Amino acid sequence: MSFELEIQATIILKKMLITRGYTLEEDSKEDFTVRGFTLKNRIICFICNEEKLSIQGIKEYMSIMNKENYNRCIIIYRESVTSSAKKSLEIMEYNIELFNISELQFDITEHELVPKHEKTTKEEKEELEKKYKGKLPNILHTDPICRYYFFQRGDYIRITRKDGNVIYRIVK
């Protein structure tokens, strides 16, 4: 894995965190660790040095999270995640997101075919629930744009297309 891929992933990661509302703290150039915070959350991000992300690697990252008092984590892995690591993430009560390094080689929000996505306000959500009674089209929480913005199940998303048309989706 080349040094350039790590640099590019770090740049996109920082953009993603800023878009999510985080203020970036210092970052470590040696191990590609990025830290950010909001009023309610602190997040730490790692680029895994190993080809496969194992349960041992996750335990090490969790130990850093606990020691430094972070409540969210993003781990960028290189090739794959072992099945035992995936299973452990399902049962853990930690907020850990995984991204493959190839997913962070360009900013998907800047692509010409990707319209602007925004989470609706509480008032808009209530209006939409009254008007459509839960019959809005869905967007999956696993969709790359939902993962980028960290949209969660139940969120209502306003999508503004380039021609000015506005459509709504509910995250499932």
LINZI-V611270 format. One record per residue. N is the residue number from 0. NEAR is the number of other C-alpha atoms within 8 Angstrom. Layout:
# LINZI-V611270
N:NEAR ; N:NEAR
This chain:
# LINZI-V611270
0:4 ; 1:5 ; 2:6 ; 3:6 ; 4:11 ; 5:11 ; 6:8 ; 7:11 ; 8:13 ; 9:10 ; 10:8 ; 11:12 ; 12:9 ; 13:10 ; 14:8 ; 15:10 ; 16:12 ; 17:10 ; 18:8 ; 19:8 ; 20:7 ; 21:10 ; 22:9 ; 23:11 ; 24:8 ; 25:6 ; 26:8 ; 27:8 ; 28:6 ; 29:4 ; 30:7 ; 31:11 ; 32:11 ; 33:14 ; 34:12 ; 35:12 ; 36:12 ; 37:9 ; 38:4 ; 39:5 ; 40:9 ; 41:12 ; 42:12 ; 43:13 ; 44:11 ; 45:13 ; 46:11 ; 47:11 ; 48:6 ; 49:7 ; 50:9 ; 51:10 ; 52:15 ; 53:10 ; 54:10 ; 55:6 ; 56:9 ; 57:10 ; 58:8 ; 59:8 ; 60:9 ; 61:8 ; 62:8 ; 63:8 ; 64:13 ; 65:8 ; 66:6 ; 67:6 ; 68:7 ; 69:11 ; 70:10 ; 71:12 ; 72:13 ; 73:12 ; 74:12 ; 75:12 ; 76:17 ; 77:14 ; 78:8 ; 79:9 ; 80:10 ; 81:10 ; 82:6 ; 83:8 ; 84:12 ; 85:9 ; 86:8 ; 87:9 ; 88:9 ; 89:6 ; 90:6 ; 91:6 ; 92:4 ; 93:7 ; 94:7 ; 95:9 ; 96:7 ; 97:8 ; 98:10 ; 99:11 ; 100:12 ; 101:8 ; 102:7 ; 103:12 ; 104:10 ; 105:8 ; 106:8 ; 107:7 ; 108:8 ; 109:6 ; 110:7 ; 111:5 ; 112:4 ; 113:8 ; 114:10 ; 115:8 ; 116:9 ; 117:7 ; 118:9 ; 119:11 ; 120:6 ; 121:6 ; 122:7 ; 123:8 ; 124:10 ; 125:8 ; 126:8 ; 127:9 ; 128:9 ; 129:7 ; 130:6 ; 131:8 ; 132:8 ; 133:5 ; 134:5 ; 135:9 ; 136:7 ; 137:8 ; 138:9 ; 139:8 ; 140:11 ; 141:6 ; 142:8 ; 143:6 ; 144:9 ; 145:12 ; 146:10 ; 147:8 ; 148:9 ; 149:7 ; 150:11 ; 151:9 ; 152:8 ; 153:7 ; 154:10 ; 155:11 ; 156:12 ; 157:12 ; 158:12 ; 159:11 ; 160:9 ; 161:6 ; 162:4 ; 163:6 ; 164:7 ; 165:8 ; 166:7 ; 167:10 ; 168:12 ; 169:13 ; 170:14 ; 171:9
